[in-house]
């Protein structure tokens, strides 16, 4: 499987997982004397028939006084529009950055969505990579509207549960846009190369996620990406995890039960939230 595809699929807020009909992804409990944080590793885009809620998850959700997510998903349309605005290069340099041949491939993929050559030239490399990824999954059963975080958001709104967020849309944009041009172009080219392997890659990750196989996910996503793409690993995983761990540490100084819903990759490895919160002295155990 392609390394950058693994990284992107595991890290960004549009995680692609065509999971089987029943899943039991991993959940960890972080405890001190008067507080519990449940860490639930999510998928953000799923097939409509994915059944990821388990009896334990439902009990935790009911018990939680607050629900945390990576970012506010109450208006996905507005979020995507903001990302699109940030993804424009007014100087229109994409063809010069990636070369005529790769530019032609990007244009061929995006033309069916109403983007002509002038519009494609104005895409930042990281944003062009996103658009190519979306084109690769167009026509499949994958959709954001049934993803775990969208489902959790809707449930919390309906039930009047307070919702809190670990970062903003712009935080996530900058995780990609602040990359070096070399890294951005490599990401775009990897998305171009991954087209024929997207379904197999998604299904491979889905198997590990649905089984709660943290060892396999850690080896195939976190360790592999950290070794092969250290700049992107640092931006998409390590720095965000460190910031989130500080936020959750502050939350643990209060009392009560919270449900924290983040992409599964952020919980794994020696710089994941599970390890970081253990290092702060909390009792952390896997409960599902």
C-alpha positions as CSV (number, residue, x, y, z in Angstrom):
1,X,0.0,0.0,0.0
2,X,1.2,3.5,-0.7
3,X,2.7,5.2,2.3
4,X,1.2,8.7,1.8
5,X,-2.2,7.2,1.1
6,X,-2.0,5.4,4.5
7,X,-0.9,8.6,6.2
8,X,-3.6,10.8,4.7
9,X,-6.3,8.2,5.2
10,X,-5.4,7.7,8.8
11,X,-4.8,11.3,9.8
12,X,-7.1,13.8,8.1
13,X,-10.6,14.6,9.0
14,X,-11.9,12.9,5.9
15,X,-10.7,9.4,6.8
16,X,-11.8,6.8,4.2
17,X,-13.0,3.5,5.6
18,X,-15.3,1.1,3.8
19,X,-15.8,-0.9,7.0
20,X,-17.8,-4.2,7.2
21,X,-21.4,-4.2,8.4
22,X,-20.4,-4.7,12.1
23,X,-17.4,-3.1,13.7
24,X,-16.0,-2.9,17.3
25,X,-13.2,-0.3,17.1
26,X,-10.9,0.3,20.0
27,X,-11.9,2.5,23.0
28,X,-9.6,3.5,25.9
29,X,-10.5,4.9,29.3
30,X,-8.2,7.5,30.9
31,X,-8.9,7.9,34.6
32,X,-7.9,9.7,37.8
33,X,-9.7,10.0,41.1
34,X,-12.7,11.9,39.8
35,X,-12.4,12.1,36.0
36,X,-12.7,9.7,33.1
37,X,-12.0,10.4,29.4
38,X,-13.1,7.7,27.0
39,X,-10.9,7.9,23.8
40,X,-12.8,6.5,20.8
41,X,-10.9,6.0,17.5
42,X,-13.1,7.0,14.7
43,X,-13.6,6.8,11.0
44,X,-14.9,10.0,9.3
45,X,-16.2,8.6,6.0
46,X,-17.9,5.2,5.9
47,X,-20.2,3.1,3.9
48,X,-23.8,3.7,4.9
49,X,-24.3,0.2,6.2
50,X,-21.4,0.4,8.7
51,X,-22.6,-0.5,12.2
52,X,-19.8,0.8,14.5
53,X,-21.9,1.5,17.6
54,X,-21.6,-1.2,20.2
55,X,-23.5,-1.6,23.5
56,X,-20.4,-0.4,25.4
57,X,-20.1,2.7,23.2
58,X,-23.8,3.5,23.7
59,X,-23.3,3.2,27.5
60,X,-20.3,5.5,27.4
61,X,-22.1,8.0,25.2
62,X,-25.1,8.2,27.6
63,X,-22.7,8.6,30.6
64,X,-20.6,11.3,29.1
65,X,-21.3,14.9,30.2
66,X,-19.4,16.4,27.3
67,X,-18.6,15.1,23.8
68,X,-15.2,16.1,22.2
69,X,-14.4,16.0,18.5
70,X,-11.5,17.1,16.4
71,X,-13.4,20.0,15.0
72,X,-16.9,21.4,14.5
73,X,-18.7,19.3,11.9
74,X,-22.1,20.9,12.3
75,X,-21.8,22.5,8.8
76,X,-19.7,20.4,6.5
77,X,-20.5,22.5,3.6
78,X,-19.1,25.7,5.2
79,X,-16.1,23.7,6.3
80,X,-15.3,22.6,2.8
81,X,-15.9,26.1,1.4
82,X,-13.3,27.4,3.9
83,X,-10.8,24.7,2.9
84,X,-11.4,25.5,-0.8
85,X,-10.7,29.2,-0.2
86,X,-7.4,28.4,1.5
87,X,-6.5,26.0,-1.3
88,X,-6.3,28.6,-4.1
89,X,-3.0,29.9,-5.4
90,X,-3.7,33.3,-7.1
91,X,-0.6,33.0,-9.1
92,X,-1.8,29.8,-10.8
93,X,1.5,27.9,-10.6
94,X,0.4,24.3,-10.3
95,X,1.5,23.3,-13.8
96,X,4.9,24.8,-13.2
97,X,5.2,23.1,-9.9
98,X,4.4,19.6,-11.0
99,X,5.2,19.5,-14.7
100,X,3.1,19.2,-17.8
101,X,2.5,15.4,-17.7
102,X,1.2,15.3,-14.1
103,X,-0.8,18.5,-14.6
104,X,-2.5,16.8,-17.5
105,X,-3.4,13.8,-15.3
106,X,-4.8,16.1,-12.6
107,X,-6.8,18.0,-15.2
108,X,-8.3,14.8,-16.7
109,X,-9.4,13.7,-13.3
110,X,-11.0,17.0,-12.2
111,X,-12.5,18.2,-15.6
112,X,-15.7,16.1,-15.0
113,X,-16.3,18.2,-11.9
114,X,-16.3,21.5,-13.8
115,X,-12.7,22.5,-13.4
116,X,-11.0,23.7,-16.5
117,X,-7.2,24.2,-17.0
118,X,-7.2,27.7,-15.6
119,X,-9.0,26.6,-12.5
120,X,-6.7,23.6,-11.9
121,X,-3.6,25.8,-12.3
122,X,-4.8,27.9,-9.4
123,X,-4.9,24.9,-6.9
124,X,-2.3,24.6,-4.3
125,X,-0.6,21.2,-4.5
126,X,-2.0,20.0,-1.2
127,X,-5.5,21.0,-2.3
128,X,-5.1,19.4,-5.7
129,X,-4.1,16.2,-3.9
130,X,-7.4,16.4,-1.9
131,X,-9.4,16.8,-5.1
132,X,-7.7,13.9,-6.7
133,X,-8.4,11.8,-3.7
134,X,-12.1,12.8,-3.8
135,X,-12.2,11.9,-7.6
136,X,-10.7,8.5,-6.8
137,X,-13.6,7.6,-4.5
138,X,-16.4,9.3,-6.5
139,X,-19.2,6.8,-7.3
140,X,-18.4,4.5,-4.4
141,X,-20.5,4.0,-1.3
142,X,-18.2,6.1,0.9
143,X,-19.7,9.3,2.2
144,X,-19.0,11.8,4.9
145,X,-22.6,12.1,6.0
146,X,-22.5,8.7,7.6
147,X,-19.1,9.0,9.1
148,X,-18.7,8.4,12.8
149,X,-18.0,12.0,13.8
150,X,-20.9,13.4,11.8
151,X,-23.1,10.8,13.5
152,X,-21.8,11.7,16.9
153,X,-22.3,15.4,16.2
154,X,-25.9,14.9,15.2
155,X,-26.7,12.7,18.2
156,X,-25.1,15.2,20.6
157,X,-27.0,18.1,19.1
158,X,-30.3,16.1,19.3
159,X,-29.6,15.1,22.9
160,X,-28.5,18.6,24.0
161,X,-25.0,17.3,25.0
162,X,-22.3,20.0,25.3
163,X,-19.7,19.6,22.5
164,X,-16.1,20.7,22.5
165,X,-13.5,20.8,19.9
166,X,-9.7,20.1,19.9
167,X,-8.9,22.3,16.9
168,X,-10.3,24.5,14.2
169,X,-10.7,23.9,10.4
170,X,-7.7,26.2,9.9
171,X,-5.6,24.1,12.2
172,X,-6.3,21.2,9.9
173,X,-5.7,23.2,6.8
174,X,-2.3,24.4,8.0
175,X,-1.3,20.9,8.8
176,X,-1.2,20.4,5.0
177,X,-0.6,23.9,3.7
178,X,2.4,24.7,5.9
179,X,4.2,21.7,4.4
180,X,7.2,22.4,2.2
181,X,6.5,22.5,-1.5
182,X,8.4,19.3,-2.0
183,X,6.2,17.5,0.5
184,X,3.0,18.9,-1.0
185,X,3.9,17.9,-4.5
186,X,4.9,14.4,-3.2
187,X,1.4,14.2,-1.6
188,X,-0.3,15.2,-4.9
189,X,1.7,12.7,-6.9
190,X,1.0,9.9,-4.4
191,X,-2.7,10.6,-4.8
192,X,-2.4,10.4,-8.5
193,X,-0.5,7.1,-8.2
194,X,-3.0,5.6,-5.7
195,X,-6.1,5.8,-7.9
196,X,-6.1,2.1,-8.8
197,X,-5.3,1.0,-5.3
198,X,-7.7,3.1,-3.3
199,X,-10.4,0.5,-2.8
200,X,-7.8,-2.2,-1.7
201,X,-6.1,0.4,0.6
202,X,-9.3,1.4,2.2
203,X,-10.4,-2.2,2.8
204,X,-7.1,-3.1,4.3
205,X,-7.3,-0.3,6.8
206,X,-11.0,-1.1,7.5
207,X,-10.2,-4.6,8.5
208,X,-7.7,-3.5,11.1
209,X,-9.9,-0.7,12.4
210,X,-13.1,-2.7,12.7
211,X,-11.3,-5.5,14.5
212,X,-9.7,-2.9,16.9
213,X,-6.3,-4.2,15.8
214,X,-4.1,-1.5,17.3
215,X,-0.8,-3.4,16.6
216,X,-1.5,-3.8,12.9
217,X,-2.6,-0.1,12.5
218,X,0.4,1.1,14.5
219,X,2.8,-0.9,12.3
220,X,1.1,-0.3,8.9
221,X,0.2,3.4,9.4
222,X,2.1,5.1,12.2
223,X,5.5,3.4,12.1
224,X,5.7,3.2,8.3
225,X,4.7,6.8,7.8
226,X,7.0,8.1,10.5
227,X,9.9,6.4,8.8
228,X,9.0,7.3,5.2
229,X,7.5,10.8,5.5
230,X,8.8,12.4,8.7
231,X,7.7,15.9,7.8
232,X,4.1,15.0,7.2
233,X,4.1,12.7,10.2
234,X,5.3,15.5,12.4
235,X,2.6,17.9,11.1
236,X,-0.4,15.5,10.9
237,X,0.3,13.4,13.9
238,X,3.0,14.4,16.4
239,X,2.4,18.2,16.8
240,X,-1.4,17.8,16.8
241,X,-1.3,15.0,19.4
242,X,0.9,17.0,21.7
243,X,-1.4,19.9,21.6
244,X,-4.5,17.7,22.1
245,X,-2.8,15.9,25.1
246,X,-2.3,19.3,26.8
247,X,-6.0,20.2,26.3
248,X,-7.2,16.9,27.6
249,X,-4.8,17.0,30.6
250,X,-6.4,20.3,31.5
251,X,-9.8,18.7,31.2
252,X,-8.8,15.9,33.5
253,X,-8.1,18.4,36.3
254,X,-11.8,18.8,36.6
255,X,-14.3,16.1,37.3
256,X,-16.8,14.0,35.4
257,X,-17.0,11.8,32.3
258,X,-16.1,12.9,28.7
259,X,-16.2,11.1,25.4
260,X,-13.3,12.1,23.1
261,X,-13.9,11.2,19.4
262,X,-10.8,11.5,17.2
263,X,-9.3,9.8,14.2
264,X,-8.0,6.3,15.2
265,X,-4.4,7.1,14.1
266,X,-4.1,9.8,16.8
267,X,-4.4,7.2,19.5
268,X,-1.6,5.0,18.4
269,X,2.2,4.7,18.7
270,X,4.6,6.2,21.2
271,X,3.4,9.7,20.3
272,X,-0.3,8.9,20.3
273,X,-2.8,10.2,22.8
274,X,-2.9,6.9,24.7
275,X,0.9,7.0,25.3
276,X,1.0,10.8,26.0
277,X,-1.7,10.6,28.6
278,X,-0.1,7.6,30.3
279,X,3.1,9.6,30.4
280,X,1.3,12.3,32.3
281,X,0.5,9.8,35.0
282,X,-3.1,8.8,34.2
283,X,-4.4,5.3,34.4
284,X,-5.1,4.3,30.8
285,X,-6.7,1.0,29.8
286,X,-8.3,-0.4,26.7
287,X,-12.0,-1.2,27.4
288,X,-13.0,-2.3,23.9
